[in-house]
Amino acid sequence: MATDQLSRTFAALADPTRRSMLALLADGERTVGELVEPFDMSFAAVSKHLRVLENAGLVRRSRTAQYRPAILNPEPLAAASEWIAEYEKFWNANLDSMGELLARLQHNKGEDA
């Protein structure tokens, strides 16, 4: 089980249904009942997905009497984006180097012909 915040975030994002729920929540808060319709799932299944998102910190639940809407919390997504950006720099640099190497090899191959 994921113990650090980044691992919980990526584990929660691994499921396409949860990613779709986050996309809906990006437009505004929603109750479990409002999330049941677009996913053609049971109330219990949607609640379970929301719990995973909540445990990952991606969703907060407010409470006003019986009304408990889910609200998107973008902070863990920002942290995941920063982590990805660091690796993107690494891969872009490596891919650029590989592209240069392939261009040199292609050029050398042309000289040999």
C-alpha positions in Angstrom: 0.0 0.0 0.0 1.3 3.5 -0.9 2.5 5.3 2.2 3.9 8.6 0.8 1.8 11.3 -0.7 3.2 11.0 -4.2 2.6 7.2 -4.3 -0.9 7.6 -3.0 -1.6 10.2 -5.7 -0.3 8.0 -8.5 -2.1 5.0 -7.2 -5.4 6.9 -7.1 -4.7 8.3 -10.6 -4.0 4.8 -12.0 -7.8 4.1 -12.3 -9.5 5.7 -15.3 -12.8 6.0 -13.4 -11.1 8.1 -10.7 -9.4 10.3 -13.3 -12.8 10.9 -14.9 -14.3 11.7 -11.5 -11.5 14.3 -10.9 -12.3 15.8 -14.3 -15.9 16.2 -13.3 -14.9 17.7 -9.9 -12.6 20.2 -11.7 -15.9 21.8 -12.9 -17.2 22.0 -9.3 -18.3 20.0 -6.3 -20.5 17.0 -6.7 -22.3 14.6 -4.3 -22.0 10.9 -4.6 -25.5 10.8 -6.0 -24.4 13.3 -8.8 -21.4 11.1 -9.6 -23.4 7.9 -9.9 -25.2 8.9 -13.1 -22.3 9.5 -15.5 -20.5 6.4 -14.4 -23.4 3.9 -14.4 -22.2 2.5 -11.1 -23.7 1.8 -7.7 -23.7 4.3 -5.0 -21.3 2.0 -3.0 -18.8 1.8 -6.0 -18.7 5.5 -6.5 -18.2 6.0 -2.7 -15.3 3.6 -2.8 -13.6 5.5 -5.6 -14.2 8.7 -3.7 -12.6 7.2 -0.6 -9.5 6.3 -2.5 -9.3 9.9 -3.9 -9.9 11.3 -0.5 -7.2 9.1 1.1 -4.8 10.3 -1.6 -5.7 13.9 -0.7 -7.1 14.6 -4.2 -10.6 15.2 -2.9 -12.0 16.8 0.2 -15.5 16.2 1.6 -17.4 19.1 3.2 -20.2 18.4 5.6 -23.4 20.4 5.9 -25.9 18.2 7.6 -26.6 15.3 5.2 -25.0 17.1 2.3 -21.4 15.9 1.8 -20.1 17.1 -1.6 -16.7 16.1 -2.9 -14.4 18.9 -3.8 -11.2 18.7 -5.9 -8.0 19.4 -4.0 -5.4 20.2 -6.7 -2.4 20.4 -4.4 -1.4 16.7 -4.8 -1.8 17.0 -8.6 0.6 20.0 -8.5 3.2 18.0 -6.6 2.9 15.1 -9.1 3.2 17.5 -12.0 6.4 18.9 -10.5 7.8 15.4 -10.0 7.0 14.5 -13.6 8.6 17.8 -14.9 11.9 16.8 -13.3 12.0 13.5 -15.1 10.7 15.2 -18.3 13.9 17.3 -18.3 16.0 14.2 -17.9 14.3 12.3 -20.7 14.2 15.3 -23.1 17.9 15.8 -22.6 18.6 12.0 -23.3 16.2 11.9 -26.3 17.9 15.0 -27.7 21.3 13.3 -27.3 20.0 10.2 -29.0 18.6 12.2 -31.8 22.0 13.8 -32.4 23.7 10.5 -32.3 21.2 9.0 -34.8 21.7 12.0 -37.1 25.5 11.6 -37.0 25.2 7.9 -37.7 22.9 8.6 -40.6 25.3 11.2 -41.9 28.2 8.8 -41.6 26.2 6.1 -43.3 25.6 8.5 -46.2 29.4 9.2 -46.5 30.1 5.5 -46.7 27.8 4.9 -49.6 
